[in-house]
């Protein structure tokens, strides 16, 4: 069993209960939850809100950590993974989906004990996962250009949406019945009509490093981060017109919108976390906060009002999940 150290950085106020702001900053580091002996890169995360559990893809460890957010410790480790990258959790079927870049499989684990189900072979570089809880579908990016469609009720693959090259981050827009897909090789954002699975538009970025993506529903914007040069680029969802752009931290891999505060959080591998104010469509940078080198994946959970950042192990500290509380 993995030896897990208790966090030495837990503040007195439990994060699930909220509390008074300790400082007038956009984000306060509230705790560090150690992951134990985890080496190398850590990828994406997902959450089980009912059980207050966070799932962490430990890519180079070939494992997925199950973190108890109330006890702030690793509760369980799923070792049956091969280069896990994307994660998704479907509450209605109590199933965790794990996209494995190592062998191209989509593995599923069900119930309190994470019972392994029959895996689905997709193809090389199975990566980002998105869950449509209403439509009971799970979508997975993989291969040289495809989004696999999984029926969450039967846990079977029911189709593919073909693309011209490997997709990076993508987002589902239920209001417009669209899927926005980052295509770095094509230096573009591909806009898919979800009903037909065909491209409705292609927005050219002129840059092969568009990886993270998020939707700002309040302003009807599609947000994309370029890694080189490091820039937040904002598109009008209706037309694809460039609305604005702003400098950001480097080597970003995740970005989330805090709709309550009209903010954007960008986590970067260069060891920084950026916070933007979206009020009035300006996307003004509020903070440029230090984390650790390689901490480029994150997850903002509105229901818990917390931002989780995956920090890989360094010479000074073990791998951990850093818990940030937004302010005010």
C-alpha positions in Angstrom: 0.0 0.0 0.0 1.3 3.5 -0.8 2.6 5.4 2.1 0.8 8.7 2.3 2.0 11.6 4.5 -0.5 13.9 6.2 -0.5 17.4 4.8 1.6 19.9 6.7 0.1 22.8 4.9 -3.6 22.5 6.0 -5.0 25.7 7.3 -7.4 25.8 10.2 -10.6 26.4 8.2 -12.0 23.3 6.4 -12.4 24.2 2.7 -15.8 22.5 2.4 -17.2 24.9 4.9 -15.7 28.1 3.5 -14.3 30.8 5.8 -12.9 34.3 6.1 -10.4 35.4 3.5 -6.9 35.5 4.9 -5.6 37.9 2.2 -7.0 40.1 -0.5 -5.8 37.9 -3.4 -7.9 36.2 -6.1 -6.8 32.8 -4.8 -5.6 31.6 -1.4 -3.5 28.4 -1.1 -5.5 26.5 1.5 -3.9 23.1 1.6 -1.5 20.7 -0.1 -2.6 17.1 -0.2 0.4 14.7 -0.6 0.0 12.0 -3.2 2.8 9.8 -1.9 5.5 8.2 -4.0 4.4 9.6 -7.4 7.0 10.2 -10.0 7.0 12.4 -13.1 4.1 14.1 -14.9 0.6 14.3 -13.5 -2.3 14.8 -16.0 -6.0 15.7 -15.7 -8.5 15.4 -12.8 -12.1 14.7 -12.2 -14.4 14.8 -9.2 -17.1 12.6 -7.5 -19.2 15.3 -5.7 -21.4 12.9 -3.8 -18.4 11.2 -2.1 -16.2 14.3 -2.1 -13.5 12.5 -4.0 -11.0 13.8 -6.5 -9.5 11.6 -9.1 -5.9 12.4 -10.3 -4.3 10.9 -13.4 -0.7 10.0 -12.4 0.5 9.6 -16.0 4.1 8.4 -15.5 3.1 6.3 -12.5 0.5 4.3 -14.5 -2.0 4.9 -11.8 -5.1 7.0 -10.7 -5.2 8.4 -7.2 -8.6 8.6 -5.4 -8.3 11.5 -3.0 -10.7 12.0 0.0 -11.2 15.7 0.0 -12.7 15.9 3.5 -9.9 13.8 5.1 -7.3 15.3 2.7 -5.6 12.1 2.0 -5.3 9.5 -0.7 -8.0 6.9 -0.1 -7.3 4.5 -2.9 -5.0 4.0 -5.8 -6.2 2.5 -9.1 -3.2 0.7 -10.5 -4.8 -0.8 -13.6 -3.9 2.1 -16.0 -1.3 2.7 -18.7 -0.3 6.3 -19.1 -3.6 7.7 -17.9 -4.3 11.2 -19.3 -8.0 12.2 -19.4 -10.6 11.4 -16.7 -14.3 11.7 -16.5 -16.9 10.7 -13.9 -20.5 9.9 -14.6 -22.6 10.2 -11.5 -25.8 8.4 -12.8 -23.8 5.2 -13.4 -21.2 5.8 -10.7 -18.5 5.2 -13.3 -15.0 6.6 -13.6 -13.6 6.8 -17.2 -9.8 6.8 -17.7 -8.3 7.5 -21.1 -4.9 5.8 -21.4 -2.3 7.3 -23.7 0.0 4.4 -23.1 -2.1 1.7 -24.8 -5.0 3.6 -26.3 -7.6 2.1 -24.1 -10.6 3.7 -22.3 -10.9 1.9 -18.9 -13.9 2.1 -16.7 -14.2 1.6 -13.0 -17.6 1.4 -11.2 -18.9 1.8 -7.8 -17.5 2.4 -4.3 -14.7 -0.2 -4.8 -13.9 0.9 -8.4 -14.6 -2.4 -10.0 -12.9 -2.7 -13.4 -15.3 -3.1 -16.4 -14.4 -4.4 -19.8 -12.1 -1.7 -21.4 -12.8 -0.1 -24.8 -9.8 0.0 -27.2 -9.8 3.3 -29.0 -6.4 3.9 -30.5 -3.1 5.6 -29.7 -2.9 8.6 -27.5 -6.3 8.4 -25.9 -6.4 11.8 -24.2 -9.0 14.4 -23.1 -12.4 13.2 -21.8 -15.6 15.2 -21.6 -18.8 14.1 -20.0 -22.3 15.1 -21.2 -24.2 14.1 -18.1 -27.6 15.2 -19.5 -27.1 13.3 -22.8 -25.5 10.3 -21.0 -22.5 10.4 -23.3 -18.7 10.4 -22.8 -16.5 11.8 -25.5 -12.8 11.0 -25.8 -10.1 12.5 -28.0 -7.7 10.0 -29.5 -5.5 8.9 -32.4 -4.6 10.8 -35.6 -8.0 12.6 -35.5 -11.1 11.4 -33.8 -13.5 11.9 -30.9 -15.0 8.7 -29.7 -18.6 8.7 -28.5 -19.4 6.4 -25.6 -22.9 5.6 -24.5 -22.7 6.0 -20.7 -25.7 3.7 -20.1 -24.4 0.7 -21.9 -20.7 1.7 -21.6 -20.1 1.0 -25.2 -18.6 3.0 -28.0 -21.4 4.1 -30.4 -19.6 6.2 -32.9 -16.7 8.4 -33.9 -16.4 12.0 -35.1 -13.6 12.2 -37.6 -11.0 15.0 -37.5 -7.9 15.6 -39.7 -5.4 15.4 -36.9 -5.0 14.6 -33.2 -7.4 16.8 -31.1 -6.2 18.5 -27.9 -8.7 20.1 -25.5 -12.3 20.3 -26.6 -15.5 21.7 -25.1 -19.2 20.8 -25.5 -21.6 23.6 -26.0 -25.1 22.2 -25.3 -26.8 25.5 -26.0 -25.5 25.7 -29.6 -25.2 21.9 -30.0 -21.6 22.4 -31.0 -18.2 21.0 -30.1 -15.2 23.2 -30.2 -11.9 21.4 -30.8 -8.3 22.6 -30.6 -6.3 21.3 -33.6 -2.7 22.4 -33.1 -1.4 20.6 -36.1 -4.0 22.4 -38.3 -3.3 25.6 -36.4 -7.0 26.0 -35.9 -10.1 25.6 -33.7 -12.6 23.2 -35.4 -16.2 24.0 -34.8 -18.3 20.8 -35.1 -22.1 20.5 -35.5 -22.9 17.9 -32.9 -26.0 16.7 -34.7 -24.1 15.8 -37.9 -20.6 15.4 -36.6 -19.3 17.6 -39.4 -17.3 20.8 -39.3 -19.5 23.9 -39.2 -16.5 26.3 -39.2 -12.8 26.4 -38.8 -11.1 29.3 -37.0 -7.4 29.7 -37.9 -5.1 30.5 -35.0 -1.9 30.7 -37.1 -0.2 28.9 -34.3 0.5 25.2 -33.7 0.4 25.4 -29.9 -3.3 25.8 -29.0 -3.8 23.3 -26.2 -6.1 24.4 -23.4 -9.7 25.6 -24.1 -12.6 26.8 -22.0 -16.1 28.3 -22.7 -17.1 31.6 -21.2 -20.9 31.2 -21.4 -21.7 34.7 -19.9 -20.0 36.5 -22.8 -20.4 33.7 -25.4 -16.7 33.4 -25.9 -14.4 30.5 -26.7 -11.1 30.8 -24.8 -7.9 29.2 -26.1 -4.4 29.4 -24.7 -1.3 29.3 -27.0 1.9 28.0 -25.5 4.3 29.8 -27.7 4.1 32.7 -27.5 2.1 32.3 -24.3 -1.2 34.0 -24.9 -4.8 33.8 -24.0 -6.9 34.2 -27.2 -10.6 35.0 -27.0 -13.0 34.2 -29.9 -16.6 35.2 -30.3 -18.5 31.9 -30.3 -21.1 33.1 -32.8 -18.7 34.2 -35.5 -15.2 33.1 -34.7 -14.0 36.7 -34.7 -11.0 37.5 -32.5 -12.4 39.4 -29.5 -9.2 40.1 -27.6 -6.0 38.5 -26.4 -3.7 38.8 -23.4 -0.3 37.5 -22.3 -0.3 34.6 -19.9 2.0 32.0 -18.2 3.9 29.5 -20.4 3.2 25.7 -21.0 -0.4 25.8 -20.0 -2.5 22.7 -20.1 -5.7 23.5 -18.3 -8.0 26.6 -18.1 -11.3 27.1 -16.3 -13.9 29.8 -16.0 -15.2 30.8 -12.6 -18.7 32.1 -13.7 -19.6 33.3 -10.2 -16.7 35.8 -10.1 -16.3 36.3 -13.8 -12.7 35.0 -13.7 -10.5 32.7 -15.7 -7.8 30.4 -14.1 -4.9 29.2 -16.2 -2.4 26.6 -14.9 1.0 26.5 -16.4 4.1 24.2 -16.5 6.4 27.1 -16.1 5.4 27.2 -12.4 2.7 29.8 -12.4 -1.0 30.2 -12.1 -2.7 33.1 -13.8 -6.0 34.7 -12.9 -7.9 36.9 -15.3 -10.9 39.2 -14.8 -13.4 38.8 -17.6 -15.7 41.7 -16.6 -16.7 43.7 -19.7 -14.8 41.3 -22.0 -11.4 42.8 -21.0 -9.6 39.6 -19.7 -7.3 41.6 -17.5 -4.7 39.6 -15.6 -5.3 40.0 -11.8 -2.6 37.7 -10.5 0.5 35.8 -11.6 1.0 33.3 -8.8 3.9 30.9 -8.2 3.3 27.1 -8.0 6.0 24.6 -9.1 7.6 23.7 -12.4 5.4 21.2 -14.3 2.2 22.0 -12.4 0.3 22.6 -15.6 -3.0 20.7 -15.0 -5.8 21.8 -12.8 -9.6 21.4 -12.1 -12.0 24.1 -10.9 -15.1 22.7 -9.2 -17.8 25.3 -8.9 -19.9 23.2 -6.5 -17.0 23.1 -4.0 -15.7 26.6 -5.0 -12.2 25.3 -5.1 -9.4 25.2 -7.7 -7.2 22.0 -7.6 -3.7 22.1 -9.1 -1.7 19.0 -9.7 1.9 19.6 -8.5 4.5 17.1 -9.6 7.3 16.0 -7.2 10.3 18.3 -6.8 13.6 17.9 -4.9 12.0 19.9 -2.1 8.4 18.6 -2.0 6.5 15.3 -2.9 3.8 15.3 -5.5 0.6 16.9 -4.2 -2.7 18.4 -5.0 -2.7 22.1 -4.2 -6.1 23.4 -3.0 -6.9 27.0 -3.7 -9.8 28.9 -2.4 -11.1 31.8 -4.5 -11.4 35.2 -2.9 -13.6 37.0 -2.0 
